[in-house]
Amino acid sequence: SLEERQARLTRARKLMAEPPAWLDALFEEMIAQQRARLLGIARSLNPRLTGDDVLSPDDFPELAGDPRFCYEDGLLAGLLSAQIAVRARGRE
């Protein structure tokens, strides 16, 4: 019936409106792992680099010029963007 379909649609909208806690936890875990991987690569290029240094790779030519670092940095940026999009979707 029309009422049943509307009720199912309302339930589906509620589920999509707020991302589940496990999804946010998964993003946090993946982002932490990617940050650790990125720092490891950075330190293989320059052992004195810190986590803060990795946030500004253009200040360090050895990072900015390393294709592996740039690739992994792009993966981190993608994870962060996806996390932000999912959180924003939950606030609509």
KEFI-410529 format. One record per residue (C-alpha): x, y, z. Coordinates in steps of 0.001 Angstrom, whole numbers. Layout:
KEFI-410529
<atom east="X" north="Y" up="Z"/>
...
end
This chain:
KEFI-410529
<atom east="0" north="0" up="0"/>
<atom east="992" north="3609" up="-341"/>
<atom east="1251" north="4058" up="3434"/>
<atom east="3635" north="1105" up="3759"/>
<atom east="5825" north="2439" up="970"/>
<atom east="5912" north="5880" up="2576"/>
<atom east="6827" north="4333" up="5943"/>
<atom east="9678" north="2341" up="4328"/>
<atom east="10900" north="5464" up="2570"/>
<atom east="10835" north="7418" up="5841"/>
<atom east="12855" north="4672" up="7595"/>
<atom east="15370" north="4597" up="4746"/>
<atom east="15786" north="8368" up="4891"/>
<atom east="16445" north="8213" up="8629"/>
<atom east="19097" north="5534" up="8106"/>
<atom east="20832" north="7586" up="5421"/>
<atom east="20568" north="10845" up="7376"/>
<atom east="22880" north="9746" up="10144"/>
<atom east="25937" north="7653" up="9301"/>
<atom east="26387" north="4689" up="11615"/>
<atom east="29001" north="4978" up="14354"/>
<atom east="30955" north="2049" up="12927"/>
<atom east="31445" north="3945" up="9664"/>
<atom east="32955" north="6956" up="11423"/>
<atom east="35154" north="4634" up="13502"/>
<atom east="36292" north="2893" up="10321"/>
<atom east="37242" north="6220" up="8745"/>
<atom east="39162" north="7211" up="11900"/>
<atom east="41087" north="3926" up="11842"/>
<atom east="41899" north="4141" up="8132"/>
<atom east="43004" north="7780" up="8457"/>
<atom east="45252" north="6977" up="11434"/>
<atom east="46849" north="4115" up="9506"/>
<atom east="47387" north="6307" up="6456"/>
<atom east="48930" north="9094" up="8542"/>
<atom east="51331" north="6577" up="10094"/>
<atom east="52218" north="5212" up="6653"/>
<atom east="52817" north="8731" up="5344"/>
<atom east="55033" north="9629" up="8305"/>
<atom east="57013" north="6415" up="7780"/>
<atom east="57655" north="7290" up="4153"/>
<atom east="58574" north="10862" up="5095"/>
<atom east="61041" north="9646" up="7714"/>
<atom east="62613" north="7245" up="5241"/>
<atom east="63393" north="10324" up="3148"/>
<atom east="64409" north="12549" up="6079"/>
<atom east="64571" north="10994" up="9563"/>
<atom east="64189" north="14365" up="11308"/>
<atom east="60680" north="15035" up="9959"/>
<atom east="57740" north="15196" up="12355"/>
<atom east="54022" north="14650" up="11935"/>
<atom east="53566" north="18406" up="11630"/>
<atom east="56204" north="18584" up="8887"/>
<atom east="54212" north="16097" up="6827"/>
<atom east="51270" north="18528" up="6830"/>
<atom east="53366" north="20986" up="4785"/>
<atom east="55223" north="18793" up="2291"/>
<atom east="55953" north="21724" up="-15"/>
<atom east="58355" north="23034" up="2634"/>
<atom east="60488" north="19910" up="2160"/>
<atom east="61728" north="19265" up="-1388"/>
<atom east="62458" north="15627" up="-599"/>
<atom east="58748" north="15098" up="167"/>
<atom east="57277" north="17253" up="-2573"/>
<atom east="59441" north="15539" up="-5174"/>
<atom east="58826" north="11949" up="-4083"/>
<atom east="56104" north="10218" up="-6150"/>
<atom east="55397" north="7593" up="-3488"/>
<atom east="54917" north="10252" up="-807"/>
<atom east="52653" north="12294" up="-3105"/>
<atom east="50561" north="9211" up="-3918"/>
<atom east="50105" north="8273" up="-260"/>
<atom east="49377" north="11917" up="619"/>
<atom east="46659" north="11881" up="-2045"/>
<atom east="45152" north="8753" up="-496"/>
<atom east="45044" north="10500" up="2873"/>
<atom east="43379" north="13529" up="1313"/>
<atom east="40776" north="11252" up="-280"/>
<atom east="40012" north="9519" up="3017"/>
<atom east="39643" north="12852" up="4784"/>
<atom east="37357" north="14151" up="2020"/>
<atom east="35183" north="11039" up="2187"/>
<atom east="34913" north="11310" up="5969"/>
<atom east="33865" north="14956" up="5717"/>
<atom east="31292" north="14146" up="3026"/>
<atom east="29745" north="11350" up="5089"/>
<atom east="29582" north="13539" up="8185"/>
<atom east="28065" north="16411" up="6213"/>
<atom east="25493" north="14091" up="4696"/>
<atom east="24410" north="13151" up="8197"/>
<atom east="23771" north="16812" up="9056"/>
<atom east="21481" north="17562" up="6114"/>
end
